[in-house]
């Protein structure tokens, strides 16, 4: 993403507690929303969507870089 946007993009993993605190204090979400979002992201990270094996029929040849360029980066610049 940094290469395509020309902007530095950083990822920093934080604890669930810190993420909830950020959602509550900086984004003014409800506590129920903050907890639910955190639980959903945890489930995704734990393989929620990894139920089906990848096959030629279910896998695209599009790279993440191609997808970003076509669907995200140039639309926000």
N, C-alpha and C positions, 0 to 999 in steps of 0.2 A: 504494500500500500504506500509506503514511503516513497518508493521509486516512482510509482505512477502519479502520486499527488505532488511530489516535490517538497513534501513537508514531513518532518520527523514524527513518527507515530510510535508510541511506547505502550507496552503492556506491562502491568504490574499486578500480580495476583495478591489479593488481600483476603483476610479472614472473613468469614460469614458475618461476624459481629461488626467488623469495620464497614463492610458493604451496607449492612442494614443501617448503621449509624449515618453513613453518607447519604443514603436515600432519604432518611428522615430529616436530617439537618440541612442538607444542601439542596435537595430536590423537593422537600416538603411533602413527601408521600405519606400515606397513612401507614401505621405499623403493620396492619394486616397485608397491605400491598407489598411492603418491603419484605416481609417474611415469606409471602407466597412467591414473589419473584426470585428470591434467594433459593428457596426450595426447588423451584423449577429449573434454575440454572445449575444447581447441584445435580439434579436428576439427569439433565442433559450431559453434564460432565462425567457422570457415572455410567453413561452408555444407553440412556433412554432410547435414542434413535438408532442404536446399533443392533437392532433385533434381526434385521434381514441381511444376509450375506450379499456382498457386491458381486454382480455378474455382468457379463457383457451387455445384457438387455437392460440392466438397471443403472448402468454407469455411463456417464457422458465423457466424451473425449475433451471437453472444455476444461482448460486449466483455471485455477483460481485467479490467476493474473488476467486471463482473457475475460472471465466473468466480471471481475472488478472494473476493467476498462470499459466493457460494454454496458454494464448495469449500474455502476456506482460512481466511479471517479469522475468521468466526464460530465455527468449530470449535476455534480455538486460544484464543479469548478466554474 
